[in-house]
Amino acid sequence: MKIKPLVIGDLKAKIPIVQGGMGVGISLSNLAGKVAAAGGVGIISSAQIGFKEEDFQVNPLKANLRAIKREIKQAKKIGGEGIVGINIMTALNNYKEQVIAAAEAGADLIVSGAGLPVELPNILKEYTTKIAPIVSSEKAAKVILKYWDKITKKTADMVVIEGPKAGGHLGFKADEIEKYNENYREEILKIKKVVNEYANKYSKKIPIVLAGGISTKEDVKQALELGMDGVQVASLFVTTKECDADIKYKRAYVEAQKEDIVIVKSPVGMPGRAIKNKFMERVMNGEKFTPKKCLGCLKKCNPSEIPYCITERLINAAEGNVDEALIFCGANIYEQKEITTVREVIEKLFGKSI
């Protein structure tokens, strides 16, 4: 397996791996910085990133913007010359403010999904920050790239294709997940064709990275053979010493069995993949959990109708209260049986010669 660097415009990662952004508080400056330092692309998640700030409950926007800037700067300090980016979900309130804060802090790259990031190029027109949409279907790729081309005369600097085995929010309807689990190859090739059309139009290379269930060297090999320029990996990095998550969160991964991994309904309005713990069993049995306080994190959220507050439950996860938490995960985490390191994850996927 021949390994080539991942080139994103004038940025170059020695190892073609993007560490997926994981919120709340799972991929912050330490993990992202250490991945960048190791030669990959480190990604912070902006989702309620300021949850540890003293004023978070009073002014979450101010706390989040402050934390975005601090975490990016700290990750870049740790990462040295490496690439540090941030994942900002379009479903979040104050999306524009978060994007600008990230650009001002020096983020090399903004990865954006959980909806269609159609306004991203316009928001960043005064900045050199690279942009990368997350897509799961040919249709989504067409809509985003066509809009960017028509309205802003710009195109993507990188595209992330997120498949059905990914963790967290999935870009599929619930009934599509099983179908795509069986054969996602055709959709990947269709998306690749769309991306290449715009790469040709703009006379630039648009690297494509494949995400979702990447957990072995064979997975990487298959992605590269499909014409991908790299892979995005999240779950394998959770069980590393460098991950920002609480040790109890990491142990939940290590202790999970295959049957514990389920598709859940998220207040975001999308299906997601998570660990079935005590809290999630109660949700699946129809219980509703009224939010203690609405922090206005999502654009489309009615506190009186949702089964639970996603912010509350993801903060519980980050703080190690795992029995009362939403613990997002990828499809293959039951194979992760020990705490490793960033370097060991990279060697597992690409070989020790890297």
C-alpha positions as CSV (number, residue, x, y, z in Angstrom):
1,M,0.0,0.0,0.0
2,K,1.6,3.2,-1.2
3,I,1.0,6.1,1.1
4,K,0.9,9.6,-0.4
5,P,0.6,12.9,1.6
6,L,-2.9,14.5,1.9
7,V,-2.6,17.8,0.0
8,I,-5.3,20.4,0.7
9,G,-4.4,23.5,-1.4
10,D,-1.2,24.8,0.1
11,L,-1.5,22.5,3.1
12,K,0.2,19.1,3.3
13,A,-0.3,16.3,5.8
14,K,2.4,13.7,5.7
15,I,-0.1,11.0,6.6
16,P,-3.5,11.0,4.8
17,I,-5.6,10.8,7.9
18,V,-8.1,13.3,9.2
19,Q,-9.1,12.9,12.9
20,G,-12.8,13.3,13.0
21,G,-14.3,16.1,15.1
22,M,-16.1,14.8,18.2
23,G,-18.2,16.9,20.6
24,V,-19.0,17.7,23.3
25,G,-15.4,18.0,24.6
26,I,-14.1,14.8,23.1
27,S,-11.7,16.2,20.5
28,L,-10.3,19.4,21.8
29,S,-6.8,20.9,21.6
30,N,-4.8,18.0,23.0
31,L,-6.1,15.3,20.7
32,A,-6.2,17.5,17.6
33,G,-2.8,19.0,18.4
34,K,-1.2,15.6,18.9
35,V,-2.7,14.2,15.6
36,A,-1.4,17.3,13.8
37,A,2.1,16.9,15.4
38,A,2.1,13.2,14.2
39,G,1.6,14.2,10.6
40,G,-2.2,14.0,10.3
41,V,-5.0,16.6,10.3
42,G,-6.3,17.3,13.8
43,I,-9.9,18.4,14.1
44,I,-11.5,20.1,17.2
45,S,-15.3,20.0,17.6
46,S,-17.0,23.3,18.2
47,A,-20.2,21.7,19.6
48,Q,-20.7,23.4,23.0
49,I,-17.0,23.6,23.3
50,G,-17.2,26.2,26.1
51,F,-19.1,23.8,28.5
52,K,-16.3,24.1,31.1
53,E,-16.3,27.9,31.1
54,E,-17.7,29.6,34.3
55,D,-20.3,31.6,32.3
56,F,-21.4,28.8,30.0
57,Q,-24.9,28.4,31.6
58,V,-25.4,32.2,31.6
59,N,-23.9,33.1,28.2
60,P,-23.2,29.9,26.2
61,L,-22.4,31.9,23.0
62,K,-19.7,34.0,24.6
63,A,-18.3,30.9,26.4
64,N,-18.2,28.9,23.2
65,L,-16.5,31.6,21.1
66,R,-13.9,32.1,23.7
67,A,-13.2,28.4,23.9
68,I,-13.0,28.0,20.1
69,K,-10.3,30.6,19.9
70,R,-8.4,29.2,22.9
71,E,-8.6,25.5,21.8
72,I,-7.5,26.3,18.2
73,K,-4.5,28.3,19.4
74,Q,-3.5,25.7,21.9
75,A,-3.9,22.9,19.3
76,K,-1.7,24.8,16.8
77,K,0.9,25.3,19.5
78,I,0.9,21.5,20.2
79,G,0.8,20.6,16.5
80,G,3.7,22.7,15.5
81,E,3.7,22.9,11.7
82,G,0.8,20.4,11.5
83,I,-2.7,21.0,10.2
84,V,-5.4,22.0,12.7
85,G,-9.0,22.3,11.8
86,I,-12.4,22.5,13.4
87,N,-15.8,20.8,12.8
88,I,-18.7,23.2,13.0
89,M,-22.2,21.7,12.5
90,T,-24.6,23.7,10.4
91,A,-27.4,22.6,12.7
92,L,-26.0,24.8,15.5
93,N,-27.3,28.2,16.4
94,N,-24.7,31.0,15.9
95,Y,-23.0,29.0,13.1
96,K,-21.7,32.1,11.4
97,E,-20.2,33.5,14.6
98,Q,-18.5,30.2,15.3
99,V,-17.1,30.0,11.8
100,I,-15.7,33.6,12.0
101,A,-14.2,32.9,15.5
102,A,-12.4,29.8,14.2
103,A,-11.0,31.7,11.2
104,E,-9.8,34.5,13.3
105,A,-8.1,32.1,15.6
106,G,-6.1,30.6,12.7
107,A,-7.9,27.4,11.9
108,D,-6.4,25.9,8.8
109,L,-9.6,24.1,7.8
110,I,-13.3,24.1,8.7
111,V,-15.2,20.8,8.2
112,S,-19.0,21.2,8.2
113,G,-21.9,18.8,8.1
114,A,-25.1,18.0,10.0
115,G,-26.9,19.8,7.3
116,L,-25.9,21.6,4.1
117,P,-23.2,24.3,4.7
118,V,-24.3,26.4,1.8
119,E,-23.3,29.7,3.4
120,L,-19.8,28.7,4.4
121,P,-17.9,30.3,1.5
122,N,-19.7,33.6,1.9
123,I,-19.0,33.7,5.6
124,L,-15.3,33.1,5.0
125,K,-14.8,35.4,2.0
126,E,-12.4,37.6,3.9
127,Y,-10.3,34.6,5.1
128,T,-8.0,32.0,3.7
129,T,-9.4,29.2,5.8
130,K,-10.0,26.0,3.8
131,I,-13.5,24.6,3.6
132,A,-14.6,21.0,3.5
133,P,-18.3,19.8,3.4
134,I,-19.3,16.5,4.8
135,V,-21.6,14.6,2.5
136,S,-23.1,11.1,2.5
137,S,-24.9,11.1,-0.8
138,E,-24.5,12.1,-4.4
139,K,-27.5,14.4,-4.0
140,A,-25.9,16.3,-1.1
141,A,-22.7,16.7,-3.0
142,K,-24.5,18.1,-6.0
143,V,-26.6,20.6,-4.0
144,I,-23.7,22.0,-2.0
145,L,-21.1,22.2,-4.8
146,K,-23.6,23.6,-7.3
147,Y,-24.8,26.3,-4.8
148,W,-21.2,27.3,-3.9
149,D,-20.3,27.5,-7.6
150,K,-23.4,29.5,-8.6
151,I,-23.6,31.9,-5.7
152,T,-20.0,32.3,-4.5
153,K,-17.9,31.2,-7.5
154,K,-16.0,29.0,-5.2
155,T,-15.7,25.3,-4.6
156,A,-14.5,22.9,-1.8
157,D,-10.9,22.6,-0.8
158,M,-11.6,19.0,0.5
159,V,-14.7,16.8,0.7
160,V,-15.4,14.3,3.4
161,I,-17.6,11.3,2.4
162,E,-19.2,9.9,5.6
163,G,-20.5,6.4,5.2
164,P,-23.2,4.5,7.2
165,K,-20.8,3.0,9.7
166,A,-19.8,6.4,11.2
167,G,-20.4,7.4,14.7
168,G,-22.6,10.3,15.9
169,H,-25.1,11.9,13.5
170,L,-25.5,10.1,10.2
171,G,-26.5,11.7,6.9
172,F,-29.0,9.1,6.1
173,K,-32.6,8.4,6.8
174,A,-33.1,5.5,9.3
175,D,-34.3,3.1,6.6
176,E,-31.3,3.9,4.4
177,I,-28.6,2.9,6.9
178,E,-29.0,-0.8,6.5
179,K,-29.2,-0.5,2.7
180,Y,-26.0,1.4,2.5
181,N,-24.3,-0.8,5.0
182,E,-24.5,-3.6,2.4
183,N,-23.1,-1.6,-0.6
184,Y,-21.9,2.0,-0.3
185,R,-19.2,1.7,-2.9
186,E,-21.5,2.8,-5.8
187,E,-22.5,6.0,-3.9
188,I,-18.9,6.8,-3.1
189,L,-18.0,6.6,-6.8
190,K,-21.0,8.8,-7.7
191,I,-19.9,11.4,-5.2
192,K,-16.3,11.2,-6.5
193,K,-17.6,11.9,-10.0
194,V,-19.4,15.0,-8.8
195,V,-16.4,16.3,-6.9
196,N,-14.1,15.7,-9.9
197,E,-16.4,17.8,-12.1
198,Y,-15.9,20.8,-9.9
199,A,-12.2,20.1,-9.5
200,N,-11.9,20.2,-13.3
201,K,-14.0,23.3,-13.6
202,Y,-11.8,25.2,-11.1
203,S,-8.6,23.6,-12.3
204,K,-7.7,22.4,-8.8
205,K,-7.2,19.2,-6.9
206,I,-10.1,18.6,-4.4
207,P,-9.0,15.7,-2.2
208,I,-11.6,13.3,-1.0
209,V,-11.4,11.5,2.3
210,L,-13.6,8.6,3.3
211,A,-15.1,8.3,6.8
212,G,-17.2,5.8,8.6
213,G,-16.0,2.5,10.2
214,I,-12.4,2.9,9.2
215,S,-10.7,0.7,11.7
216,T,-8.1,-1.5,10.0
217,K,-5.2,-1.2,7.5
218,E,-7.4,-3.1,5.0
219,D,-10.1,-0.4,5.4
220,V,-7.5,2.2,4.5
221,K,-6.3,0.1,1.5
222,Q,-9.8,-0.3,0.2
223,A,-10.4,3.5,0.5
224,L,-7.3,4.3,-1.4
225,E,-8.1,1.7,-4.1
226,L,-11.5,3.5,-4.6
227,G,-9.5,6.6,-5.5
228,M,-9.8,8.4,-2.1
229,D,-7.0,10.7,-1.1
230,G,-7.2,9.7,2.6
231,V,-9.5,8.6,5.4
232,Q,-11.2,10.3,8.3
233,V,-11.1,8.4,11.6
234,A,-12.7,9.3,14.9
235,S,-13.6,6.3,17.1
236,L,-10.1,4.8,17.2
237,F,-8.8,8.1,18.6
238,V,-11.3,8.1,21.5
239,T,-9.4,5.2,23.2
240,T,-6.1,7.0,23.1
241,K,-4.2,8.6,26.0
242,E,-4.2,11.9,24.2
243,C,-8.0,12.1,23.7
244,D,-9.6,14.9,25.7
245,A,-12.5,12.6,26.9
246,D,-12.8,11.5,30.5
247,I,-11.3,8.0,31.2
248,K,-14.8,6.7,32.0
249,Y,-15.9,7.6,28.5
250,K,-12.9,5.8,27.0
251,R,-13.7,2.7,29.2
252,A,-17.3,2.7,27.9
253,Y,-15.8,2.1,24.4
254,V,-13.4,-0.6,25.7
255,E,-16.2,-2.4,27.5
256,A,-18.8,-2.1,24.7
257,Q,-20.0,-5.3,23.0
258,K,-21.2,-5.5,19.4
259,E,-24.9,-5.7,20.6
260,D,-24.4,-2.5,22.6
261,I,-24.1,-0.4,19.5
262,V,-27.4,1.0,18.3
263,I,-29.0,3.5,16.0
264,V,-30.7,6.2,18.1
265,K,-33.0,9.2,17.4
266,S,-31.2,12.5,18.1
267,P,-32.9,15.8,18.9
268,V,-31.0,17.2,15.9
269,G,-33.5,15.3,13.8
270,M,-31.0,12.8,12.4
271,P,-30.4,9.2,13.3
272,G,-27.1,8.6,15.2
273,R,-25.0,5.7,16.3
274,A,-24.4,5.4,20.0
275,I,-23.7,3.0,22.9
276,K,-26.8,1.5,24.5
277,N,-26.3,2.4,28.2
278,K,-28.8,2.8,31.0
279,F,-29.9,6.3,29.8
280,M,-30.4,5.2,26.2
281,E,-32.4,2.1,27.2
282,R,-34.8,4.4,29.0
283,V,-35.0,6.7,25.9
284,M,-35.6,3.7,23.6
285,N,-38.4,2.6,26.0
286,G,-40.2,5.9,25.4
287,E,-39.2,8.0,28.4
288,K,-38.7,11.7,28.0
289,F,-36.3,13.9,29.9
290,T,-37.2,17.5,30.2
291,P,-34.1,19.8,29.8
292,K,-33.0,21.5,33.0
293,K,-32.3,24.6,31.0
294,C,-32.4,25.3,27.2
295,L,-29.1,26.7,26.1
296,G,-30.3,27.3,22.5
297,C,-27.7,25.1,20.9
298,L,-29.7,23.9,17.8
299,K,-31.5,25.9,15.2
300,K,-34.4,23.4,15.0
301,C,-35.2,22.3,18.5
302,N,-38.3,22.6,20.6
303,P,-37.5,21.7,24.2
304,S,-41.1,20.7,24.9
305,E,-41.0,18.1,22.1
306,I,-37.5,16.5,22.2
307,P,-36.9,13.2,24.1
308,Y,-33.9,14.7,25.8
309,C,-31.5,17.6,25.7
310,I,-28.5,16.7,23.6
311,T,-26.2,19.2,25.2
312,E,-27.0,17.9,28.7
313,R,-26.4,14.3,27.7
314,L,-23.2,15.0,25.7
315,I,-21.8,17.0,28.6
316,N,-22.5,14.1,30.9
317,A,-20.5,11.9,28.6
318,A,-17.6,14.3,28.5
319,E,-17.5,14.6,32.3
320,G,-17.6,10.8,32.8
321,N,-21.2,10.4,34.0
322,V,-21.6,7.7,31.4
323,D,-24.7,6.0,32.7
324,E,-26.7,9.3,32.1
325,A,-25.1,10.2,28.9
326,L,-25.4,10.0,25.1
327,I,-22.2,8.3,24.0
328,F,-21.8,8.5,20.3
329,C,-19.6,5.8,18.6
330,G,-18.7,4.2,15.3
331,A,-19.9,0.8,14.2
332,N,-16.8,-1.1,15.1
333,I,-15.9,0.1,18.5
334,Y,-16.5,-3.3,20.1
335,E,-13.1,-4.2,18.6
336,Q,-11.3,-1.5,20.7
337,K,-10.2,-3.4,23.8
338,E,-7.4,-1.2,25.2
339,I,-6.2,2.3,25.7
340,T,-3.6,3.1,23.0
341,T,-1.9,6.3,21.7
342,V,-2.2,8.5,18.6
343,R,1.0,7.0,17.2
344,E,-0.3,3.5,17.7
345,V,-3.5,4.3,15.9
346,I,-1.6,5.7,12.9
347,E,0.7,2.7,12.8
348,K,-2.2,0.3,13.0
349,L,-3.8,1.9,9.9
350,F,-0.7,2.8,7.8
351,G,2.1,0.5,9.1
352,K,5.1,1.2,11.3
353,S,7.2,2.5,8.4
354,I,5.2,5.8,8.5
